[in-house]
């Protein structure tokens, strides 16, 4: 955004003779002269109240827009700016002046004679480091046990909307190096200690930009890449700009090409930051950290419930809260296509797999919070199905490399742990009934007693025709039962 601002300012200066961005009536459309270093100057004046707070003023003989690197990890813009230097030392301050003809840069060294720790005695510094009394600093880690601790959105989506492009569920990156990252911020010397057990986490674009070959994580996707943090790391906390900058090319465990983070919230108990990705322009990555000692998995009391679900699809509303995923709009209550024994009911469920959808299904989730199926008290799912012969079961369609290439005369029932979100399939129990007879009602039983020791299932998925391929198909379902 700043680069765009500077470009706009320079363009306006060039076109408007340093007076306005409006078009001017003039025959002279040439740019101004390139500024010379000899034309640039700035003053550095310690404030009377605190010598370690220094006012800088652009005193150049040509007009322009001044950008500053204050030598303490902070940057600024303006004719007059102020820098804070809590530690004694020599700092190189650089001013770049942008004019209608180009830019030029000058630097000068300033010397700070004594430490002034009071400059670090602020709410943000104390929250981040634990304050002067925390001699070993304060360690922060990803808030892995709560959803939303890691996510991506449009770079212009600040303040954040409730709907991100993608947001990580609780423990969504378990098994990757993301949760091995520890950052200890120490007030004395504004030091940073970064422990990462030799790896960082990033996506393919980040890995390529970083130049470190990584290993694809088969569990959660993206890459764990070998990385050794530089020694002697420090950090800069610019409270006026609301930024946290890490030295030595360091970053917060997930590589997005930058070391500068914008602080959304910083308290003793949480740190919300985001960064503007340089490896994927247009993206902003969001991170939520908590103190290491507070990164504790919440205790959740799980209630086991004996399954007792029946649905005959005769009512206007479902008794079992079935939902559809990637099914056609026609799916739903329908007239029985063959009201003869063994199924003479008036209404049934039409299940229509859409063309081009690889993972169509219907499902229901146990509606009671923190409640799972007790398979020791009921592990059988029964249902009646009708497999029409008019579906195309022979045409080869686009499909995943591991999947069959045609529509299948089959029904699959799966039990899943809905707490795992998009990864629920990784721990599922599945029973498939294939090669089914067509054009007649048949009753099927799916016995999950082999998984009776599992206490994490709370979701039932029903899938007709197979998955991983694009073939469409129409099927019918009736008299669902889940119980003893």
Buried (B, 14 or more C-beta within 10 A) or exposed (E): EEEEEBEEBBEBBBBBEEEEEEEEEEEEEEBBEEBEEEBBBBEBEBEEEBEBBBEBBBEBEBBBBBBBBBBBBBBBBEBEBBBBBBBEEEBEBBBBBBBBBBBBEBEBEBEBEEBBEEBBEBEBBBBBBBBEEBEEBBBBBBBBBBBBBBBBBEBEBBEBEEEBEEBBBBBBBBEBBBBBBBBBBBBBEBBBBBEBEEBBBBBEBBBBBBEBEBEEBEEBBBBBBEBEBEEEBBBBBBBEBBBBBBBBEBBBBBBBBBBBBBBBEBEBEBBBBBBBBEBBEEBBBBBBBBBBEEBEEEEEEEEEBEBEBEBBBEEEEBEBEBEBEEBBEEBBBBEBBBEEEEBEBEBBBBBBBBEEBBEBBBBBBBEEEEBBBBBEBBBBBBBBBBBBEEBEBEEEBEBEEEBBBBBBBBBBBBBBBBBBBEBBBEBBBBBEBEEBEEEBBBEBEBEBEEBEEBBBBBBBBBBBBBBBBBBBBBBBBBBBBBBE
